[in-house]
Structures are given as C-alpha cells and as structure tokens.
C-alpha cells in the first residue's frame, strides 16, 4: 500500500518547462518564421543576366562619352584662353554652355581640369581696358567684378588693379581729353565728372585739369558747342541761354557764356520766340497780347520785337482762342459779366473779340 502511494506521488511530480512538448513546438515555429524573414525571396524581380550586362555596358558607354565631352570641352577652354582676351570663369562657362554645346556638369569639369590662373586672366582684361582710354582704379575694379560686364571675383579684380603698371594721373588726363573731344563740358563740370562719375581721386583730377593745354581745350568753344546743343532740344531766348550756360549746373563763366551767344551767327532769335509760342499754345489758350507779354517777361527773356515776330508769324485764328478761353471759364460757373472781365482784363483779348463770341456761348 505504501509502494502505490509513492508511485502516485512520482507520476504527479511537476515537469520542468523544457520537458514540455509545447515549449519545443513554439521554438520550432519561431525558428521557421525567422528563417522565412531572413531568407525569403526579394519582391523585386531578378534582373536577367543579359539585361544586367546591358545596363553595365550603358553605364560604361556614358562614362566614355562624358570623358570625351570633357576632353572636347577642355580643348575649347584652351582655345578661348589662347586668344588672350582675359575671360573670367563665368564668361568661359557661358561660352561653353551657349546653345547647349556642353552640359553645365561637363563645362564645370573641363574648367576645373584646365587649371586656369583666373588672376592672370583678370590682369589681361584690365590691361586691355586701360589701353582703350582713361579709366580710374576704382572704376576699373568695379567693372571687372560686375557680373553683367566681365564677371571676375572680387579677389581676382583686386589682384588685377594691384598688379597693373599704370600711371593713374595720366589715366585721369586721358579721361579728361576724351570727355572734351566727345562732349561740351565746362571746366567745372569736367572736374565734377572726373571725380564723381569716373571715380578718380582728387589729386588725379587736379593733375588732369592742370595738364590740359590750349591745344587740348578751348573753353569758349566748349560753351559754344553746349549752346548749339541746347538749341537743338528746345527754344531759348538769348537772355535765357546766357543764364543757362553760366548756371551752377553748366558751370561756364559769364565771359564764356557771352562768347557762345555772340557767336551763334546762324540763330534767328525771332524764330526761337516763334518755337516757344507754338510750344505754349499746345497747353493753354492765349490772346495775342497775352502771348507777347508771356514771351517777353523775365523768365522767358525775348525782346518785344522777337515776341511780336512770333505772334505775327503764327498761323492761328485768334477768335477760336477766345471761344476756348470762354468755355473754360464757363465750366467754372462764370456768368457773362465775370466772363467778360476775365477775358478782357486777365487774358488781354480785345472787347470786340469778346463781344463777338459771348452771345454764342
């Protein structure tokens, strides 16, 4: 009886976890799942052997083609640089890619491999610009680094101006001579132009002004050229032209201005007054008398004779002027008495001209 009890206790003794069949079932299933995840076939279809080989050949061909393109682009770079015209990297890049001759990548690679000294190129361009005429150091530097002009970097432009063998005083003198030859500047305006617009230093400007000879410039003739140019663009009285030439904006002396107007031998001042009168009549209505007064006042400066010449040579119906003036006043609510007073006293129409049109308005 005791023996049976002992056997029963042994059979019901608790098993360890690894002795259970469920444990090993889980282990086996986990290993299978893990193996599937690791070794499962790719969802991407395998590239057939022939297609893979073809793809490799295409890549190799592209490399060869690109290599040939870069080599050809490098030859183009060497040719452009060989002209000794002083091209910046930006300019060479533009020339290589113009009309899609080379791609940007190919052009960039060709320029990189060509190993160009861009400082030297900037210096070549600077030397060319100096030869063409008077230019200041500051203006030259600005032009070299301006993208729309030459496109050098700031450091390349600075290298160029620092390594130029040039006399900047003589550049200022050359600039002054060019301005005189091609323009009508006074001495004072030329001084301003060299300093403010051409960016020469004060000492360089002074050198230029001090070294202009009588063969280089006649200031009286400059004033005469300026006067003639003024008359091309608009009418002037003799008095008005004198004031304009000797103003601060023009800078001629009174003697130079007087020389100019005295030597305008082919100018008819009456015709100038006539041009002025026509210009005024485009924008306003005038009576004959009012127009004479307007032309001969201080601001316009024509003589009475010149003003009279102008109104006598106008092809105009003065009665139409009265009608236009009267309608203008009417639009502001003038009654007939106020209208008559304005037309006669203010606008200088004759009473007969006014009476002739009042009843018809």
LUMBATOR-180511 format. One line per field, with one value per residue (C-alpha): x, y, z. Coordinates in Angstrom, 2 decimals, padded with zeros to 5 digits. Example, Ala and Ser with C-alpha at 12.3 -4.5 7.8 and 13.67 -1.06 7.14 Angstrom:
# residues 2
X: [012.30/013.67]
Y: [-004.50/-001.06]
Z: [007.80/007.14]
END
This chain:
# residues 361
X: [000.00/002.83/004.50/001.48/001.31/004.94/004.43/001.43/003.43/006.25/003.87/002.29/005.62/005.78/007.75/010.37/009.48/011.94/010.43/007.07/006.22/004.52/007.86/009.60/006.69/006.98/010.77/010.46/007.76/009.77/012.86/010.82/009.34/012.76/014.28/011.48/012.05/015.79/015.87/012.61/012.93/013.08/009.80/011.84/012.13/015.64/017.28/018.02/021.69/021.51/019.70/022.24/025.05/023.34/022.93/026.61/027.56/025.34/026.96/030.41/029.40/028.12/031.42/033.35/031.04/031.33/035.09/035.19/032.89/035.08/038.17/036.50/035.33/038.87/040.13/037.51/038.66/042.28/041.26/039.30/042.08/044.59/043.03/044.45/041.26/041.04/037.98/036.61/035.44/031.88/032.48/034.13/031.24/028.78/030.65/030.85/027.15/025.89/023.36/023.69/027.09/028.15/026.19/026.86/028.46/030.79/031.74/032.39/034.58/036.51/037.18/038.28/040.69/042.10/043.61/043.36/045.00/041.99/044.05/046.14/043.02/041.70/045.02/044.89/041.39/042.45/045.39/043.05/040.63/043.45/044.54/041.07/041.06/041.15/039.72/040.23/041.41/038.05/036.02/038.25/037.85/034.07/033.84/035.97/033.79/030.45/028.69/026.98/030.33/033.29/032.31/035.59/035.51/036.39/039.77/040.61/039.59/041.67/044.68/044.39/044.26/047.05/049.40/048.83/051.78/049.88/050.06/046.62/047.29/047.73/044.58/042.71/044.23/043.24/039.70/039.52/040.70/038.17/035.36/036.34/036.68/033.25/031.31/030.62/031.62/032.74/035.90/033.94/031.59/034.54/036.16/032.91/032.53/036.05/035.65/032.02/031.27/034.67/035.82/039.26/040.93/041.08/044.83/044.38/041.61/043.78/046.66/044.36/043.00/046.48/047.87/045.18/046.79/045.27/045.67/043.52/040.67/039.19/036.59/034.90/034.40/033.06/030.45/029.53/029.08/026.90/024.76/024.18/023.18/020.72/019.02/018.62/016.42/014.28/013.79/015.84/015.99/019.44/018.99/017.73/020.62/023.17/021.71/021.62/025.26/026.54/024.34/025.83/024.60/026.59/029.47/030.70/031.98/029.94/032.64/032.48/028.66/028.72/031.20/028.85/025.68/027.61/028.94/025.64/025.62/023.12/020.42/017.29/016.02/012.62/012.33/013.27/010.40/008.08/009.07/008.42/004.99/003.92/005.02/002.94/-000.17/-000.13/-001.05/-003.03/-005.08/-003.63/-004.65/-002.12/-001.29/-001.04/001.32/003.56/003.72/004.47/007.30/008.91/008.77/011.94/011.59/011.40/013.56/012.66/012.68/009.43/010.49/011.16/007.85/006.00/007.72/006.45/002.75/002.84/004.06/001.63/-000.96/-003.81/-007.42/-007.48/-011.28/-011.06/-008.74/-011.46/-014.07/-011.81/-010.97/-014.62/-015.78/-013.12/-014.31/-017.94/-017.17/-016.21/-019.56/-018.61/-021.60/-021.34/-020.13/-017.42/-016.54/-016.13/-013.94/-011.70/-011.29/-010.56/-008.64/-006.84/-006.38/-005.98/-008.48/-009.97/-013.53/-014.55/-013.26/-015.06/-018.38/-018.29/-018.35/-020.27/-023.71/-022.89/-021.86]
Y: [000.00/002.31/001.40/002.51/005.80/006.53/005.79/008.09/010.94/010.45/010.49/013.73/015.47/018.83/018.69/021.35/023.74/022.30/018.86/020.02/019.35/022.76/024.51/022.78/023.38/027.15/027.06/025.24/027.58/030.67/029.38/028.73/032.24/033.82/031.80/032.90/036.59/036.30/034.12/034.98/035.79/039.52/041.09/042.81/040.53/039.48/041.20/038.69/038.23/039.82/042.94/043.40/043.12/045.65/048.11/047.87/048.46/051.60/052.99/052.29/053.98/057.02/057.31/057.09/059.65/062.04/061.62/062.51/065.51/066.81/066.40/068.29/071.00/071.32/071.88/074.62/076.22/076.20/077.77/080.57/081.26/081.23/084.35/086.35/088.36/087.94/085.80/085.11/081.66/082.95/084.05/080.73/078.83/080.91/080.25/076.50/076.10/078.51/076.85/073.71/072.98/071.30/070.49/072.50/069.48/068.82/072.51/072.71/069.62/070.88/074.25/072.53/070.23/073.04/074.72/078.30/081.16/083.47/086.22/086.35/086.48/089.42/091.20/090.66/092.15/095.10/095.85/095.87/098.27/100.62/100.74/101.81/105.08/106.88/104.85/105.19/102.41/102.28/102.22/099.51/097.35/097.79/096.91/093.77/092.32/093.32/090.13/091.75/093.04/090.74/088.60/088.23/087.62/090.45/088.91/088.46/092.06/093.32/091.31/092.86/096.51/095.94/094.43/096.89/099.04/102.24/105.97/106.86/110.59/110.08/107.97/110.94/113.23/110.81/110.65/114.46/114.68/112.05/113.93/117.20/115.57/113.93/116.44/120.06/120.23/123.34/123.24/122.99/120.29/118.27/118.41/117.16/114.39/113.04/112.96/111.90/109.68/108.39/107.89/109.48/110.72/114.45/114.53/112.72/115.13/118.12/116.67/116.29/119.84/121.30/119.47/120.31/122.62/125.16/122.53/120.15/122.52/125.95/126.67/129.33/126.74/124.28/126.87/127.44/123.68/123.49/126.43/124.83/121.55/123.38/124.95/121.52/120.32/123.39/127.10/129.65/133.39/134.98/136.05/132.63/130.88/133.14/132.32/128.60/128.42/130.30/128.41/126.05/123.04/124.02/125.87/128.16/131.59/134.64/135.51/132.04/132.15/135.58/134.36/131.50/133.56/136.22/133.62/131.89/133.70/131.39/131.74/133.84/134.81/135.69/132.12/130.92/133.03/131.51/127.98/129.00/130.43/127.25/125.20/127.31/127.14/123.33/123.51/126.73/129.46/132.93/136.20/137.85/140.49/137.97/135.82/138.80/139.61/135.98/135.73/138.99/138.56/137.98/134.20/133.75/136.69/137.54/141.16/142.89/142.72/138.98/138.36/140.44/138.49/135.27/136.24/137.77/134.50/132.19/130.57/130.82/132.01/134.27/134.21/130.45/131.23/133.49/130.72/128.12/130.50/131.47/127.83/127.09/129.90/128.88/125.39/127.00/128.79/132.29/134.45/136.76/139.80/137.80/136.11/139.39/140.79/137.73/137.60/141.32/142.21/138.95/137.32/140.56/139.75/142.89/143.89/143.41/139.82/139.03/140.60/138.66/135.30/135.91/135.65/132.35/130.55]
Z: [000.00/000.76/-002.52/-004.59/-002.78/-003.62/-007.33/-007.44/-005.97/-008.53/-011.50/-010.36/-009.74/-011.71/-015.03/-015.94/-018.88/-021.39/-020.74/-022.07/-025.74/-026.10/-025.42/-028.28/-030.60/-030.03/-030.53/-033.85/-035.17/-034.16/-035.98/-039.10/-039.05/-038.50/-041.33/-043.67/-042.89/-043.45/-046.49/-048.24/-051.97/-052.96/-054.09/-056.82/-059.84/-060.54/-063.49/-066.14/-066.85/-070.30/-069.01/-066.22/-068.73/-070.99/-068.09/-067.24/-070.85/-070.97/-067.84/-069.27/-072.54/-070.63/-068.77/-072.03/-073.66/-070.71/-070.76/-074.46/-073.87/-071.06/-073.21/-076.07/-073.67/-072.31/-075.85/-076.20/-072.94/-074.09/-077.38/-075.67/-073.18/-076.03/-077.53/-074.58/-074.22/-070.48/-069.84/-066.36/-065.28/-065.58/-069.18/-070.17/-068.59/-070.59/-073.83/-073.24/-072.44/-075.11/-077.42/-075.25/-076.73/-073.47/-070.33/-067.18/-065.49/-068.40/-068.68/-064.94/-065.02/-068.07/-066.44/-063.22/-065.03/-067.19/-064.11/-065.39/-063.49/-063.17/-061.55/-064.70/-066.84/-064.81/-065.27/-069.05/-069.19/-067.03/-069.34/-072.33/-070.66/-069.75/-073.40/-074.56/-072.66/-069.36/-066.50/-062.75/-060.48/-058.67/-061.87/-063.33/-060.21/-060.30/-063.99/-063.62/-060.84/-062.34/-063.45/-066.43/-067.74/-067.05/-064.06/-062.17/-058.42/-056.04/-055.23/-058.94/-059.70/-056.78/-057.94/-061.39/-060.30/-057.76/-060.34/-063.18/-064.15/-064.82/-064.08/-062.74/-063.14/-066.86/-066.94/-065.47/-068.09/-070.88/-069.50/-069.47/-073.09/-074.19/-072.47/-074.14/-077.53/-077.35/-075.26/-074.42/-070.75/-068.94/-066.86/-063.62/-064.88/-066.23/-062.80/-061.23/-063.81/-063.27/-059.51/-059.06/-062.05/-063.19/-059.57/-059.87/-056.70/-056.05/-056.70/-060.02/-061.07/-060.20/-062.23/-065.24/-065.02/-064.56/-067.59/-070.15/-072.69/-075.07/-077.79/-075.76/-075.00/-075.73/-073.06/-075.19/-077.92/-075.35/-074.33/-077.97/-078.52/-075.42/-076.60/-080.00/-078.38/-076.11/-079.12/-080.75/-077.92/-077.25/-077.89/-075.91/-075.85/-075.85/-072.21/-071.14/-072.87/-071.17/-067.77/-068.51/-069.64/-066.59/-064.10/-061.50/-063.46/-066.58/-064.93/-067.70/-066.76/-067.77/-070.33/-071.90/-071.98/-073.61/-076.22/-077.03/-077.62/-079.51/-081.91/-082.67/-086.00/-087.66/-084.95/-085.60/-082.14/-083.56/-084.80/-081.33/-079.94/-082.54/-081.44/-077.84/-078.71/-080.51/-077.55/-075.12/-077.31/-077.11/-073.44/-072.92/-074.62/-075.19/-076.71/-078.98/-076.36/-073.51/-075.54/-076.29/-072.58/-071.73/-074.25/-073.22/-069.44/-067.41/-067.17/-070.95/-071.92/-075.52/-076.65/-077.60/-081.24/-081.07/-079.28/-081.88/-084.64/-083.06/-082.85/-086.32/-087.79/-086.01/-088.26/-085.78/-085.58/-082.51/-082.34/-081.69/-078.80/-077.32/-077.63/-075.95/-073.11/-072.63/-072.49/-069.93/-067.66/-068.20/-066.91/-063.60/-063.33/-064.55/-065.56/-068.59/-066.61/-064.83/-068.11/-069.95/-067.18/-067.14/-070.92/-071.30/-068.14/-067.39/-070.79/-072.78/-075.51/-077.11/-076.13/-079.76/-079.79/-076.53/-077.59/-080.84/-079.04/-075.80/-077.32/-078.98/-075.79]
END
